[in-house]
Structure formats: C-alpha cells, structure tokens
Amino acid sequence: MILSEQQIEYISDNLKFYGLTTEELHSDVLDHICSLIENSEHNDFDTAYKEAIKNFGGYNEMRAIERDTYLLIAFRKNMKRQKIVYLLGLISSMLICFGQFFKIMHWPGASIIVTLGFALFTIFFLPIYFYHRYKLSYAKNI
C-alpha cells in the first residue's frame, strides 16, 4: 500500500495531537508508522493505521517515548556538566598545589601558577558547580 500526502499529513497531525512535540522524534515515529502501514497486508488505510498504532504500543506509549527521550537527553546533559565540574576542579586544585610546591621550593613562576589556579577555581569552577547543584536540586523536586 502506498500512502498519499493527505494520509501522511493525517498521521503527522495525530502524532502531534497525542503528544509527540520533539521534531526529530516526531519525524522518526512518523517514518516508522508509515513504513508499518506500507508493509501491512491490509488494503484499507484505516485498518492498517489502527494496526500500526496497536503494534507501536498505542498513543499512551508515544507519550512514554517522548518522556523517556526527554529524560535521556536531560541525563546526558547532566553527565556532561558533571564531567566538566570534575575536570575543572581537578585542574584548578592541581594548579594550586603545584604553585604552592613551586613557592616552597622557591622556583620561578610560582605566583603565576597559584594565581591561575585560583582564577580558574573562582571564575569557572564555582559558577559551574553551583549551576550544576541547582539543576540537580531542581530535577529532584520535579
């Protein structure tokens, strides 16, 4: 069965109506449902469409897919932010420690290294750390 533009538009409107708002996910699900209908043994569009939705898990499953996709994206962003926080904390603390070691040994460049360590700590690490903590507390309240 070959789908017409009106039928594809009908499927797209139904997907938007039942909660698929993310454009990329919407186009993927639309393509999947259209391929299920085209490969269906039914010649009637309504029967093939209902069967494709049923095989897909129904409209409630589409909402669950949208929610799970959002949670996965949020989790990835959270993990990336957490890695940046750890890396900045490690680099700034190492710069401060090496700078102090250079100061103890009276080697040149100690003041520059310590200043860079504290600047990295206060300008980059602390704001990102507090932003990350805010996002974590906000996510726990939801």
C-alpha positions as CSV (number, residue, x, y, z in Angstrom):
1,M,0.0,0.0,0.0
2,I,1.4,3.4,-1.0
3,L,0.4,6.3,1.2
4,S,-0.8,9.7,-0.1
5,E,0.3,13.1,1.1
6,Q,-3.1,13.5,2.9
7,Q,-2.7,10.2,4.7
8,I,0.8,11.1,5.8
9,E,-0.4,14.6,7.0
10,Y,-3.2,12.9,8.9
11,I,-0.7,10.6,10.7
12,S,1.5,13.6,11.4
13,D,-1.3,15.6,12.9
14,N,-2.4,12.7,15.0
15,L,1.1,12.2,16.4
16,K,1.3,15.9,17.3
17,F,-2.2,15.8,18.8
18,Y,-1.2,12.8,21.0
19,G,1.9,14.4,22.4
20,L,4.9,14.0,20.1
21,T,6.3,17.5,20.2
22,T,10.0,16.9,19.6
23,E,10.6,17.4,15.9
24,E,13.3,14.7,15.4
25,L,11.4,12.1,17.4
26,H,8.2,13.1,15.6
27,S,9.8,12.5,12.2
28,D,11.3,9.2,13.3
29,V,8.0,7.8,14.6
30,L,6.1,9.1,11.6
31,D,8.5,7.3,9.3
32,H,8.3,4.1,11.3
33,I,4.4,4.2,11.3
34,C,4.3,4.9,7.6
35,S,6.6,2.0,6.8
36,L,4.5,-0.3,9.0
37,I,1.4,0.8,7.1
38,E,3.1,0.4,3.7
39,N,4.3,-3.1,4.6
40,S,0.9,-4.0,6.0
41,E,-1.2,-6.7,4.4
42,H,-4.3,-4.6,4.7
43,N,-5.5,-2.6,1.7
44,D,-7.7,-0.2,3.8
45,F,-5.8,2.7,5.3
46,D,-7.9,3.0,8.5
47,T,-7.4,-0.7,9.4
48,A,-3.7,-0.6,8.6
49,Y,-3.3,2.6,10.6
50,K,-5.0,1.2,13.6
51,E,-2.9,-2.0,13.4
52,A,0.3,0.1,13.1
53,I,-0.6,2.2,16.1
54,K,-1.5,-1.0,18.0
55,N,1.8,-2.6,17.1
56,F,3.6,0.5,18.1
57,G,2.0,0.3,21.6
58,G,-0.8,2.8,21.3
59,Y,-1.0,6.5,21.9
60,N,0.0,6.2,25.5
61,E,3.2,4.6,24.5
62,M,4.0,7.6,22.3
63,R,3.8,9.9,25.3
64,A,6.0,7.5,27.2
65,I,8.6,7.6,24.4
66,E,8.5,11.4,24.4
67,R,9.0,11.4,28.2
68,D,11.8,8.8,28.1
69,T,13.6,10.7,25.3
70,Y,13.4,13.9,27.3
71,L,14.8,12.2,30.4
72,L,17.6,10.6,28.5
73,I,18.6,14.0,27.0
74,A,18.5,15.6,30.4
75,F,20.6,12.8,31.9
76,R,23.2,13.2,29.2
77,K,23.4,16.9,29.8
78,N,23.7,16.3,33.5
79,M,26.5,13.8,33.0
80,K,28.4,16.2,30.6
81,R,28.0,19.0,33.2
82,Q,29.3,16.7,35.9
83,K,32.4,15.8,33.9
84,I,33.1,19.4,33.3
85,V,32.8,20.2,37.0
86,Y,35.1,17.4,38.0
87,L,37.7,18.3,35.3
88,L,37.8,22.0,36.3
89,G,38.0,21.1,40.0
90,L,40.9,18.7,39.3
91,I,42.8,21.2,37.1
92,S,42.4,24.1,39.4
93,S,43.4,22.1,42.5
94,M,46.4,20.7,40.7
95,L,47.5,24.2,39.7
96,I,47.1,25.5,43.2
97,C,49.1,22.5,44.6
98,F,51.9,22.8,42.0
99,G,52.0,26.6,42.6
100,Q,52.4,26.0,46.4
101,F,55.1,23.4,45.7
102,F,56.9,25.9,43.5
103,K,56.6,28.5,46.3
104,I,58.1,26.1,48.8
105,M,61.0,25.3,46.5
106,H,61.4,29.0,45.6
107,W,61.2,28.2,41.9
108,P,60.2,30.9,39.4
109,G,56.6,31.1,38.2
110,A,55.0,30.0,41.5
111,S,52.9,33.1,41.8
112,I,51.6,32.8,38.3
113,I,50.6,29.2,38.7
114,V,48.8,29.9,42.0
115,T,47.0,32.9,40.5
116,L,45.9,30.8,37.5
117,G,44.7,28.0,39.8
118,F,42.6,30.4,42.0
119,A,41.3,32.3,38.9
120,L,40.2,29.0,37.3
121,F,38.6,28.0,40.6
122,T,36.7,31.2,41.1
123,I,35.8,32.2,37.6
124,F,35.0,28.8,36.1
125,F,34.7,26.0,38.7
126,L,32.5,27.7,41.3
127,P,29.8,29.1,39.0
128,I,29.5,25.8,37.0
129,Y,29.5,23.8,40.3
130,F,26.7,25.9,41.8
131,Y,24.7,25.8,38.5
132,H,25.1,22.0,38.5
133,R,23.9,21.8,42.1
134,Y,20.9,24.0,41.2
135,K,20.0,21.8,38.3
136,L,20.2,18.7,40.4
137,S,18.0,20.1,43.2
138,Y,15.5,21.3,40.6
139,A,15.4,17.9,38.9
140,K,14.8,16.2,42.3
141,N,11.9,18.5,43.0
142,I,10.1,17.6,39.8
